Amino acid sequence: MRTRHLIAFFLLIPWIGFAQAPKEQTGSCAGCFSEPQSTLLFSSLIGAPNFGEFTLVTPNGNFTVPQLPGSTGNNISPAWAISPLGDRVAGGLRFALNADLVKCDPTKKGWCDLQPRPVYKVVLGVYSVREETWKQYGDFSLLGPPAFSPDGKRIAFDEERGCTVAACDEDLMILDLETGQMKPVPEARSLNESWEPSWSPDGRFLAVTSNDKPGWGQIVVIDLATGAKKTIAEGTNPSWSPKGDWIAYASTVRCMIIHPDGTGARSVVDKQSKWLKYTLDAPILWSPDERRLLLNQRKIFGSDLRVIMVDLATDHVIMKSKNGEVVTGWVPYPGK
């Protein structure tokens, strides 16, 4: 059992998809931008006119992922994931189970509850651009941000069920997309909490955020073969680099990078104080060549949002968007 305050927070058919014109153009992706030879995934926030929409941006155009009929929007967090080939997106979808069950007559006092409490379920939704179809997995109370494995065949995610006002049962799960089977990560059960998973490039390790000890949070690396766990830093939102040399993470207003063995930690946005006036939202994204980072920032004591890009060789920072969509995925674009 655990308690946690939840922060409210493809599209390429492999090798051909967006080499052709995208299937759907959209002008509703506020603040979206493109990067050379890249596919970016943007998610709209709660309160936005297009809340629940996800847009893939490539050098050839934009594609809006169609909503799954019957869903009431995404599962609180906009931190959806994109597969390594850019052909799938995944995240939590919410459904109202009793939307049509209670019909009240206001002239008959006491006939029914005039304000019934909604009952929801959450599933892991996976959309395939190639097949133009949704698939649903599981029945949960809440889902944390998912992460595709480097080969695109598995998804790791934190799930909660059996929730009461005070607590939920929680597991770190891995879904096999080929079989549809979901299994918990036993090694994570000894942690008080484990969420925001990020895979090592070889698929052997997961970096997660844990609240196993009091404080801001810890970055824990789990060996999936042996069950060995190692805490390497204090922080949240781990993100493994494409070559495996570094793990980026948030430390309040700072973005840090550290080697997976816990050595070499350094901040990447310290040279100009103006970039330290915003806290970091998940996720932290690496460029495919491991030279840059995209950071989602939220103003301290405010709601202003911005996306910035950091050049790791020079620590040079530029603004990419302000008060627009949250960027939640960055993978190579195989089109021409």
C-alpha positions in Angstrom: 0.0 0.0 0.0 1.2 3.5 -0.6 0.1 7.1 -1.0 1.3 9.5 -3.5 0.2 13.0 -4.7 -0.3 12.7 -8.4 0.7 15.7 -10.5 -1.7 16.5 -13.2 0.1 16.5 -15.4 3.6 6.8 -35.2 3.5 7.1 -36.6 5.7 6.2 -39.0 4.9 3.0 -40.7 8.5 1.6 -40.4 10.6 2.9 -43.2 7.7 4.3 -45.3 5.1 6.0 -43.1 5.9 9.7 -43.1 8.2 9.4 -46.0 4.8 10.0 -47.7 2.3 12.8 -46.7 0.9 12.3 -43.2 -2.6 10.9 -43.0 -4.0 13.9 -41.0 -2.9 17.5 -40.9 -3.6 19.5 -37.7 -3.2 23.1 -36.8 -4.2 22.6 -33.2 -0.9 21.6 -31.8 0.0 24.8 -29.9 3.8 25.5 -29.8 4.7 22.3 -31.6 8.0 22.3 -33.4 10.0 19.8 -35.5 13.7 18.7 -35.4 15.7 17.4 -38.4 15.5 13.6 -38.9 13.3 13.3 -35.8 9.8 12.4 -34.8 8.4 14.2 -31.8 5.4 13.4 -29.7 3.4 16.2 -28.2 0.6 15.9 -25.6 -2.0 18.4 -24.6 -2.5 19.4 -21.0 -5.6 19.2 -18.8 -7.6 22.5 -19.4 -6.4 22.9 -22.9 -9.1 23.0 -25.6 -7.7 19.9 -27.3 -7.0 18.0 -24.0 -6.5 14.3 -24.7 -5.0 14.8 -28.1 -1.5 13.5 -29.1 0.3 14.9 -32.1 3.3 13.4 -33.9 5.5 16.0 -35.6 7.9 14.9 -38.4 9.9 16.9 -41.0 7.1 16.1 -43.4 4.1 17.1 -41.3 1.9 16.5 -38.3 -0.3 13.6 -37.4 -3.0 13.7 -34.7 -3.6 10.3 -33.0 -7.4 9.7 -33.1 -9.1 9.3 -29.8 -10.3 5.9 -28.7 -14.2 6.0 -28.8 -15.7 5.9 -25.3 -12.7 7.2 -23.4 -13.0 10.3 -21.4 -9.5 11.6 -22.1 -6.1 10.5 -21.1 -5.2 9.3 -17.6 -4.4 12.5 -15.7 -0.8 12.6 -16.9 0.1 13.7 -20.4 3.4 11.8 -20.4 2.6 9.3 -23.1 5.3 7.3 -24.8 6.4 6.7 -28.4 8.0 3.5 -29.7 11.6 3.5 -31.0 10.4 3.2 -34.6 7.7 5.8 -34.1 4.9 3.5 -35.2 3.1 3.3 -31.8 2.1 5.5 -28.9 1.0 4.3 -25.5 -0.5 5.7 -22.3 -3.3 5.5 -19.8 -6.9 6.0 -21.1 -9.9 6.5 -18.7 -13.5 5.2 -19.1 -16.5 6.1 -17.1 -18.2 2.8 -16.0 -21.5 4.2 -14.8 -22.0 7.1 -17.2 -25.4 5.6 -18.4 -26.5 3.7 -15.3 -28.0 6.4 -13.2 -31.0 8.4 -14.6 -32.6 10.7 -12.1 -36.0 12.4 -12.0 -35.5 15.7 -10.2 -39.2 15.9 -9.5 -39.1 12.8 -7.4 -37.1 13.6 -4.3 -35.0 10.7 -3.0 -35.7 8.5 -6.1 -32.0 8.5 -6.9 -28.7 10.2 -6.2 -28.9 13.5 -8.2 -25.1 13.7 -8.1 -23.8 10.2 -8.5 -20.1 9.7 -7.9 -18.5 8.7 -11.2 -16.8 5.3 -11.3 -13.8 5.0 -13.7 -11.4 2.4 -14.9 -8.1 3.0 -16.6 -6.5 0.9 -19.3 -3.1 1.0 -21.0 -4.0 2.1 -24.6 -1.6 1.4 -27.5 -2.3 2.9 -30.9 -0.7 1.5 -34.0 -0.3 3.9 -36.9 0.4 1.0 -39.3 -2.8 -0.8 -38.5 -4.8 2.4 -37.5 -6.2 0.6 -34.5 -6.2 0.8 -30.7 -5.5 -2.1 -28.3 -6.4 -2.0 -24.6 -4.7 -3.8 -21.8 -5.6 -4.3 -18.1 -8.1 -2.7 -15.8 -6.5 -0.3 -13.3 -7.3 2.7 -11.1 -4.3 4.8 -12.3 -1.3 4.4 -14.6 2.0 6.1 -14.5 4.1 7.1 -17.5 4.9 4.1 -19.7 8.1 3.4 -21.5 8.8 1.2 -24.6 11.7 -1.2 -24.5 14.5 -0.5 -27.0 13.3 -3.2 -29.3 9.7 -1.9 -29.1 8.3 -5.3 -27.9 7.6 -4.5 -24.3 6.2 -1.6 -22.2 7.1 -0.9 -18.6 4.6 1.1 -16.5 3.5 1.7 -12.9 -0.1 0.7 -12.2 -2.3 1.3 -9.2 -5.5 -0.6 -8.2 -7.7 -1.1 -5.2 -7.4 2.5 -4.4 -9.1 4.0 -1.3 -9.0 7.6 -0.2 -5.7 7.1 1.5 -3.8 4.5 -0.5 -3.5 2.1 -3.4 -1.9 -1.2 -4.2 0.9 -0.7 -6.7 3.2 -2.7 -9.0 5.7 -2.0 -11.7 4.6 -4.0 -14.7 6.0 -5.1 -18.0 3.6 -5.8 -20.9 4.7 -8.1 -23.7 3.1 -6.6 -26.8 3.4 -9.9 -28.8 1.6 -12.1 -26.3 -0.5 -9.5 -24.4 0.7 -10.8 -21.1 1.6 -8.5 -18.2 3.9 -9.5 -15.4 5.1 -7.5 -12.3 8.7 -6.7 -11.8 9.4 -8.6 -8.5 12.5 -6.7 -7.9 10.5 -3.5 -7.6 8.2 -4.7 -4.9 10.8 -4.1 -2.1 10.7 -0.4 -3.0 8.0 1.7 -1.4 7.2 3.2 -4.8 8.6 2.8 -8.3 7.4 4.8 -11.3 8.7 6.7 -14.3 10.6 3.7 -15.7 13.3 4.2 -18.4 15.0 1.3 -20.1 18.7 0.9 -20.7 19.6 0.6 -24.4 20.3 -3.1 -24.1 17.0 -3.8 -22.3 18.6 -5.4 -19.3 18.0 -2.6 -16.7 15.3 -0.2 -15.7 15.9 3.2 -14.0 12.9 4.2 -11.9 12.0 6.9 -9.4 11.5 5.6 -5.9 10.2 7.1 -2.7 11.7 4.2 -0.6 13.3 6.8 1.7 12.0 10.1 2.9 13.0 13.1 0.7 12.7 14.3 -2.8 12.9 10.9 -4.4 15.7 8.5 -5.5 16.9 7.2 -8.9 17.1 3.4 -8.6 18.6 1.1 -11.3 17.1 -2.4 -11.3 18.9 -5.4 -13.0 15.9 -7.3 -14.5 18.0 -10.6 -14.6 19.4 -10.7 -11.1 17.0 -8.4 -9.2 20.0 -6.3 -8.0 19.1 -2.7 -7.2 21.3 0.4 -6.8 20.4 3.9 -5.8 22.5 6.3 -7.8 21.1 9.7 -7.0 18.4 11.8 -5.4 15.8 13.0 -7.9 13.0 12.1 -10.2 12.2 11.5 -13.9 15.1 9.3 -15.0 15.8 9.1 -18.7 18.5 6.8 -20.1 20.6 8.1 -22.9 20.4 6.3 -26.3 24.0 5.0 -26.0 23.6 4.1 -22.4 26.4 6.3 -21.1 24.2 8.6 -19.0 20.9 8.9 -17.1 19.3 12.3 -17.0 17.0 13.2 -14.1 15.3 16.1 -12.4 16.6 17.6 -9.1 14.0 20.3 -8.3 14.9 23.1 -10.8 18.0 21.4 -12.1 18.5 18.9 -14.8 21.3 16.5 -13.9 23.1 13.7 -15.8 24.9 10.9 -14.1 26.6 7.6 -15.3 24.5 4.5 -14.6 27.1 3.4 -12.0 26.4 6.6 -9.9 29.5 8.5 -10.9 30.1 11.8 -12.8 26.9 13.6 -11.7 26.7 17.2 -13.1 24.0 19.8 -13.7 23.4 20.9 -17.3 21.6 24.3 -16.9 23.6 26.1 -14.3 25.4 28.8 -16.5 22.4 31.1 -16.8 20.1 31.6 -13.8 17.1 32.4 -15.9 16.8 28.8 -16.8 16.5 27.8 -13.1 13.3 29.7 -12.4 11.2 26.8 -13.6 10.8 23.3 -12.2 11.1 20.3 -14.5 8.1 18.2 -15.6 8.4 14.7 -16.9 9.7 13.5 -19.2 13.3 14.5 -19.9 14.1 13.6 -23.6 17.4 12.8 -25.2 18.1 13.5 -28.9 18.8 10.4 -30.9 22.4 11.4 -31.2 22.7 11.9 -27.4 24.0 15.5 -27.8 20.9 17.4 -26.7 18.1 17.3 -24.2 14.5 18.6 -24.4 13.2 19.8 -21.0 9.5 20.6 -20.1 9.6 23.4 -17.5 6.8 24.9 -15.3 7.2 28.3 -13.7 7.6 28.1 -9.9 4.4 29.4 -8.2 2.7 29.7 -11.6 1.3 27.7 -14.5 3.5 29.0 -17.3 5.0 26.3 -19.4 8.0 26.2 -21.7 10.1 23.7 -23.6 13.8 24.3 -23.7 16.7 22.6 -25.5 20.1 22.1 -23.9 23.3 21.4 -25.9 25.3 19.1 -23.6 28.7 20.0 -25.2 28.4 23.7 -24.6 25.5 23.9 -22.0 23.9 26.4 -24.4 20.1 26.7 -23.8 17.5 27.9 -26.3 13.7 28.3 -25.9 11.7 26.0 -28.2 8.1 26.9 -27.2 6.2 28.7 -24.5 2.7 27.9 -23.1 2.2 25.2 -25.7 2.0 21.4 -25.8 4.2 19.2 -23.6 6.8 17.2 -25.6 6.9 13.6 -24.4 8.8 11.6 -27.1 11.8 12.0 -29.4 12.9 9.2 -31.7 14.7 9.0 -35.1 12.7 9.6 -38.2 13.4 7.0 -40.9 11.6 8.8 -43.7 13.2 11.0 -46.4 
